[in-house]
Amino acid sequence: MTGTADRYLYLARHAEASSDESTLTESGRRQAVLLGERLRDSPVSVIHHGPLRRAEETAELVHGRLDGVDLRMSKAAGDYIPYLPEPGEITAESGDATLARLAQFSAEERELGPALAQEALRRFTGPVEGSESRHELVVTHNFLIGWIVRAALDAPKWRWIALNHANAALTVIRYAPGRPASVLLYNDTGHLPAPLRWTGFPPELQV
């Protein structure tokens, strides 16, 4: 009878991108290489990445630093709004501004996002079948990382908002059979030198 084993989910936001988001900056490429160096001796066996070029390029650079690791594209690891809060779910003081900001995203990102977000939880979270632990890296975008961390903490669906992640930072979540998910690392930039940390973060949140 097949049992279940631990999943260790590594989450990384893509490295710093150019202003038109068509490629990584020189700093972004360095961030991605350093993330790969950080993971060189880890047991990661597969890298999933979203379809946009900034995530794909980051994943390719990380992949180049690892041996014997599969590289896979997944639409579920893409950039989209995972859940659009209903009026009244968040405080009136910030709610209107937040909803107005999210309304600026494309209709596709808003309308297709919830289904993709549920697919991401199905594909990337929870214990795995079998007797051996699995270590997976998902190179994705800020919103999806916030959504997955929110789910790991059993927080309300709207709470993905304001969970920010720096470029090429690392989050690790453990899913063990019969136990709540454990967030082992969050937004860890220890592999990056000071000048390469906090990119992608609003200035007022940099500490």
C-alpha positions in Angstrom: 0.0 0.0 0.0 1.4 3.4 -1.1 2.0 5.9 1.7 2.9 9.5 1.7 6.1 11.3 2.5 7.3 14.9 3.1 7.4 17.5 0.4 9.8 20.4 0.8 8.7 23.2 -1.5 11.2 25.8 -2.3 9.8 29.1 -3.6 11.8 31.8 -5.4 10.6 35.0 -7.0 12.3 35.6 -10.4 15.4 37.7 -10.3 15.4 41.4 -11.1 14.0 42.1 -14.5 14.4 45.0 -17.0 11.9 47.8 -17.0 9.9 46.1 -19.8 10.2 42.8 -18.1 11.6 41.1 -21.3 14.8 39.9 -19.7 16.8 40.0 -16.5 19.1 42.8 -15.6 22.8 42.2 -15.0 22.0 42.3 -11.3 19.2 39.9 -11.8 21.4 37.4 -13.6 23.9 37.6 -10.8 21.0 37.1 -8.3 19.9 33.9 -10.2 23.4 32.5 -10.3 23.8 33.1 -6.6 20.5 31.4 -5.9 21.7 28.4 -7.9 24.9 28.3 -5.8 22.8 28.4 -2.6 20.9 25.4 -3.8 23.9 23.5 -5.3 24.2 21.0 -2.4 20.4 20.8 -1.8 18.4 17.7 -2.7 16.2 19.7 -5.1 15.2 17.3 -7.9 13.0 19.4 -10.1 12.6 23.1 -11.0 9.2 24.4 -12.1 8.9 27.9 -13.6 6.2 30.1 -15.0 5.9 30.8 -18.7 7.1 34.5 -18.6 10.6 35.1 -19.7 11.9 36.6 -16.4 10.9 33.4 -14.5 12.2 31.1 -17.3 15.5 32.9 -17.5 15.9 32.8 -13.7 15.1 29.1 -13.6 17.6 28.4 -16.4 20.4 30.1 -14.6 19.6 28.3 -11.4 19.4 25.0 -13.3 22.8 25.6 -14.7 24.3 25.4 -11.2 22.6 22.1 -10.3 23.3 18.6 -11.5 20.7 16.0 -12.5 17.7 18.3 -12.0 14.6 18.4 -14.3 13.4 21.8 -15.6 9.7 22.1 -16.3 7.5 25.0 -17.4 4.1 25.3 -15.6 1.3 27.8 -16.3 0.3 27.3 -12.7 3.6 28.9 -11.7 2.8 32.0 -13.7 2.0 35.6 -12.8 -1.7 36.2 -12.0 -4.0 37.4 -9.3 -4.8 34.3 -7.2 -7.8 35.7 -5.4 -9.7 39.0 -5.8 -11.0 40.2 -2.4 -14.7 40.8 -2.1 -15.8 44.3 -0.8 -15.8 44.1 2.9 -13.2 41.4 3.2 -10.5 43.9 3.9 -10.7 47.2 5.8 -12.5 50.0 4.1 -9.5 52.2 4.7 -7.2 50.1 2.5 -9.8 48.1 0.6 -10.7 50.6 -2.1 -7.1 51.4 -2.9 -6.2 47.7 -3.0 -9.0 46.8 -5.3 -8.3 49.7 -7.6 -4.6 48.6 -7.8 -5.6 45.0 -8.7 -8.1 46.3 -11.2 -5.2 47.7 -13.2 -4.1 44.1 -14.1 -5.3 42.5 -17.3 -8.7 40.8 -17.4 -6.9 37.5 -18.1 -4.7 37.8 -15.0 -7.8 38.6 -12.9 -10.3 36.1 -14.4 -8.1 33.1 -15.0 -6.0 33.6 -11.8 -8.3 31.8 -9.3 -8.4 28.6 -11.2 -4.6 28.7 -11.8 -4.1 29.4 -8.1 -6.1 26.3 -7.1 -4.1 24.3 -9.6 -0.9 25.6 -8.1 -2.0 24.4 -4.6 -2.9 21.0 -6.1 0.4 20.5 -8.0 2.9 22.0 -5.6 1.7 21.7 -2.0 0.9 18.9 0.4 2.7 15.6 1.1 3.8 13.4 -1.8 2.9 9.8 -2.6 5.4 7.2 -1.9 8.0 6.7 0.8 10.7 9.2 -0.2 10.7 12.9 0.5 10.6 15.2 -2.4 12.4 18.6 -2.8 11.0 20.9 -5.5 11.8 24.5 -6.5 9.2 26.8 -8.1 10.5 29.9 -9.7 7.5 32.2 -9.9 6.2 35.6 -9.0 5.3 37.6 -5.9 1.6 37.0 -5.9 1.8 33.2 -6.1 4.4 33.0 -3.3 2.1 35.1 -1.1 -0.9 32.8 -2.0 1.0 29.6 -1.2 2.4 31.0 2.1 -1.1 32.2 3.0 -2.5 28.7 2.4 0.3 27.1 4.5 -0.7 29.3 7.4 -4.4 28.7 7.0 -4.9 32.4 6.6 -8.0 33.9 4.9 -7.9 33.9 1.1 -7.4 37.6 0.8 -4.3 37.6 3.0 -1.9 36.9 0.2 -2.0 40.7 -0.3 0.9 42.4 1.4 3.0 39.2 1.6 6.0 40.6 -0.3 9.0 38.7 -1.7 12.3 40.1 -2.9 13.8 39.0 -6.2 15.7 35.7 -6.0 14.9 35.4 -2.3 14.1 31.9 -0.9 11.1 30.5 0.9 10.9 26.9 2.0 7.7 25.1 3.2 7.6 21.6 4.6 4.4 19.5 4.1 4.6 16.4 6.4 1.9 13.7 6.5 -0.6 14.3 9.3 1.0 17.6 10.4 0.3 21.3 9.6 2.5 22.9 7.0 5.7 24.4 8.4 7.2 27.6 6.9 10.9 26.9 7.4 12.3 30.0 5.6 10.6 33.2 4.3 12.1 35.8 2.0 15.6 34.7 2.8 18.3 36.7 1.0 21.3 35.3 2.9 22.9 34.1 -0.4 22.8 37.6 -1.9 25.3 40.4 -1.1 23.7 43.6 0.4 23.5 45.5 -2.9 21.5 42.7 -4.5 19.0 42.3 -1.7 15.5 43.9 -1.5 15.1 44.5 -5.2 11.4 44.1 -6.1 10.4 45.4 -2.6 8.7 48.8 -2.0 11.3 51.1 -0.5 9.1 51.7 2.6 9.2 47.9 3.4 13.0 47.5 3.2 14.5 47.0 6.6 
